[in-house]
Amino acid sequence: MDMFVRKPVLAIVVSLVISVAGLLAAGKIPVMQFPQVESSSLQITTDYPGVSAEVVQGFITEPIERVAMTVPGVDYVDSMTTPGRSTVTAWLNMNEDSTDALAELSSRLSQIAYELPSGAQDPAVNVKRADREGGLFYLTVSSDVFSRAALSDYLERRVTPLLSSVEGVQKVELSGGRTPAMRVWLDPLKMASLNVGAADVQAALRDNNVVASLGRADNASQDISILSNATLSSPEDFRRLVVMERDNSTIRLGDIARVALGEDRGTENARIDQQQTVFIAIFPAPGANEISIGDEVYSRLDKIEQILPDHMDIQIGYDGTIYMRDALKEIFTTLAETIVLVGIVVLLLMGSFRTAVVPLVTIPISILGSIAAMSLLGFSVNLLTVLAIVLSVGLVVDDAIVVVENVARHMREGKTRLEAALQSSRELLRPIAAMTLTLAVVYAPIAMVSGLSGALFREFAFTLAIAVLFSGVVAVTLSPVMSAFVSPEKGKEGRFTQKVNGVFEQLATTYGKVLHWSFHYRGQILASAVVLSLLAAPFYLFSSKELAPVEDQSSMYLISEAPASASLVYSNDYMRDAVNHIYDGEGVDMVWQVVSAGNGFSGIEFVPTSERDKSVHELLPEVYASLQQITGLRVLPILPPALPTAGQFDVELVIQSQDSYENMAAYAGQLMGAAYGTGKFMFVDTDLKLDAPVARLQLDHAAIADLGMTTATVSDQISAMVAEQEINRFDGNGKAYRVIPRIEASARQTTEDLLDLYIQTPSGEQVQLSTIATVSREVGPRIMGKFDRQRSFRILGGVIPGFTNEDALSALEAVAKDILPADYQINHAGISRQLRKEGNSLVGVLGVALFVVYLVLTVQFNSFRTPLVVLLGSVPLALSGSMVFTFLGLSSMNIYAQIGFITLVGLIAKNGILITEFASELQRRGKEKVDAIVQAAQTRLRPILMTTAATVLGHFPLVLVTGPGAEARNSIGIILVAGMMIGTLFTLLVLPTVYMLIARDTDQKESSETTGVAINAGEVMA
């Protein structure tokens, strides 16, 4: 690399090209919370009104499950069957193309259409975000003038189309809204007195409210479409509708029914605090840039506000991007703090501002080079890539520090600027190349990791590796010539520089004495090193483990569950009590709710962390205890997951069996009790509950036959009065809305009221239903669940703060093995499935990384033996030392900590390379082994201490950081800071002893003139 020293302009141009490329890319690179991942599921919903859950499961769920499992890219299939509805969900593998899977599934569903009952509706398939149960935005809409139906209609016509067209939005729904509908409220007594049957009403509506296609009148000069008023459009039109004519009298629909333009049937209410509202829920597509969606939503809301009526107002009820933006802001703040700290460290340890400039210039060049490469590779600026840049700040200065320290040392020995630069460039090319490649390739195995860990950390690893490579380029091109220019010549150092140099010279002298002393106790030192290294195993085994630390996102989700027979009004009323209890707690800013009859999904938004004394982890048990005071509704608080993964609960254990649901329910109860007994669960629940009341109508088939009727005609008439079925649609100002006949609510208050209804016989006679049927009550499962086509139930748990998901899941698995029979199988869903699939995936990567580093070093040293000095003399002790902190509970063993361990391997190996490579070089020059290792260690002491200090203090802000995203950064910061401090200490004391044990006693001088020499196997092994 002499040409960069002799032609400094070339070195400057290289750095300028890298910087300009980064500046150009910085304005175009997208900003996201996490790297783009597609976590999707395909949900197939099929309605079969009026049919029991057992029939729906056998005739609909089973064939749909069968074909869903054959779709390529499906991880697993589960299903929920309730009376009248089948819901089958095919969960796709990470980053599986949902569009291709949807096309394949649709094709296969069409092939089994003939197997489905004729009365069932066509299966509806929706692509859902597996990692986001709710919407990204909930906009609250209020109006003092419009009814709920009118408000919903206005939003559907004027607002949701504008929001649906935002790039990356999958769908926009109205939660708590009601579509207008023509409600025909039948009076069964009037119908009976006028001898009008339900079938007569249905026929009249079908035959007299039609969309008629009459054709055209055309001739040589004109073509005119023929229209008619065959479609009814107003309540008055429907009231005048003739149902039948009998005995010269006309019976109109208004004679037997109350007709009103009202609301379509609804299943949920939306509320903010205690105020009912309508939510505009915005759902992002899988893999979408959510921050970009948020920016565009805010922009369009400004335009929408200008077209709204004066009485209507739209506000942001919930913004899921706030935490993302705050977390990114915090990590950029950490980046700035890191740069300042590294600058101070370099300045103090170099002893001169001029010499400190050399490594500091490396920081912006490496960062800009990384941004340019990220843009070319299609990466985004996200929490993980910015974290990689934060970590790189403490790493990229290392090579430049080594260069400037070496140049300054040569100049102190009397060499000229050019001589010092040339000598340093030649001496350090190999070790810098080895250190740079070692730290870069240590991340290569992450590229092979599949699933969520690989998808998330691939960009992190490549960004950090690229930054390190650019720092190496700068170190061998620009740093030597800059160092020669800024370093003072011998005798011209400043007073502070001389003082710093004197301190390091004294340290080197003392260090040499310590090494000579330690060589007398090689056996004891090596034995101690082996014991300390082996402690890594128990430290790892007894460390708390989890997929990722749960962050304080200033929010909390609420899963509510009402009694099996509860109505929407019941759930809504009790949710009011829940909100009151929630506001008794600390720091509550808002409670949004989406409440349905049986369950609900809500959320608490807290004030920012800076405005409250307790974290959400501390508030969680308090909120849970407060909500337990509500007797009519069970409300379970959970924290949002730290990573984009499926599932709502901390623990989701799936139990599969071919046993009956009644027998499985008994085991579910035992497992729940045993789970509480572990002391690790705040709450435990199951989705298998045998408390759903069912009214079974027992038809007297003989009596029906005597009346000349069939079971089908009786069922059709009952369904027409009770089932709230759509007959057809009417035109409402250019949109089609449903026409829904149903008997008045007063006639269907209880199941016994059904027996008072009248059925029309073929002869026209009205017969009370009680003459041909009876009603019996039964209790069955609320849902009939299956997992991979086997009957199943789930144990759902919330973990007590202080325990990890792994702690609770392992405890639950242990008791399950003791309780369940041999023919019951254990599986996992949600976060638990991710934990079992990928919880230890990066541990294997660590082993592969060590092997890759070893291969790189064998090439560098041209030996299979010397690299063992670097790896055995530094890495095991550093790993063991840092694992002490996970063992003591200062951090859990999560994927961020595991990334820290992988990074630590490369960092600590760099120190070993500096000493080992120089010692080998001195042996090649004729030095004895003991003299070579002592001189090498003393010479490299200062750059090792300087690079370690830069790394430790540069990463120290990660240890102390608070606010959004702090827990993840704390984990990786603790591992790196502690590992570097302990690892460097052990490297300086133990590696020379390992070198004395493993390295060759003598070394042949390298021949730089000879090439193409064949080396025998014995020399290579040495």
Secondary structure, 3 states (H helix, E strand, C coil): CHHHHHCHHHHHHHHHHHHHHHHHHHCCCCECCCCCCCCEEEEEEEECCCCCHHHHHHHHHHHHHHHHCCCCCEEEEEEEEECCEEEEEEEECCCCCHHHHHHHHHHHHHHCHHHCCCCCCCCEEEEEECCCCCCCEEEEEEECCCCHHHHHHHHHHHHHHHHHCCCCEEEEEEECCCCEEEEEEECHHHHHHCCCCHHHHHHHHHHHCCCCCCCEEECCCCEEECCCCCCCCCHHHHHCCEEEEECCEEEEHHHHEEEEEEECCCCEEEEECCEEEEEEEEEECCCCCHHHHHHHHHHHHHHHHCCCCCCEEEEEEEECHHHHHHHHHHHHHHHHHHHHHHHHHHHHHHCCHHHHHHHHHHHHHHHHHHHHHHHHHCCCECHHHHHHHHHHHHHHHHHHHHHHHHHHHHHHCCCCHHHHHHHHHHHHHHHHHHHHHHHHHCCHHHHHCCHHHHHHHHHHHHHHHHHHHHHHHHHHHCHHHHHHHHCCCCCCCCHHHHHHHHHHHHHHHHHHHHHHHHHHHHHHHHHHHHHHHHCHHHHHHCCCECCCCCCCCCEEEEEEECCCCCCHHHHHHHHHHHHHHHCCCCCEEEEEEEEECCEEEEEEEECCHHHCCCCHHHHHHHHHHHHCCCCCCEEEEECCCCCCCCCCCCEEEEEEECCCHHHHHHHHHHHHHHHHHCCCEEEEEECCCCCEEEEEEEECHHHHHHCCCCHHHHHHHHHHHHCCCCCEEEEECCEEEEEEEEECHHHCCCHHHHHHCEEECCCCCEEEHHHCEEEEEEEECCCEEEECCEEEEEEEEEECCCCCHHHHHHHHHHHHHHHCCCCCEEEECHHHHHHHHHCCHHHHHHHHHHHHHHHHHHHHHCCCCHHHHHHHHHHHHHHHHHHHHHHCCCCCECHHHHHHHHHHHHHHHHHHHHHHHHHHHHHHCCCCHHHHHHHHHHHHHHHHHHHHHHHHHHHHHHHHCCCCCHHHHHHHHHHHHHHHHHHHHHHHHHHHHHHHHHCCCCCCCCCCCCCCCCCCHHHHHC
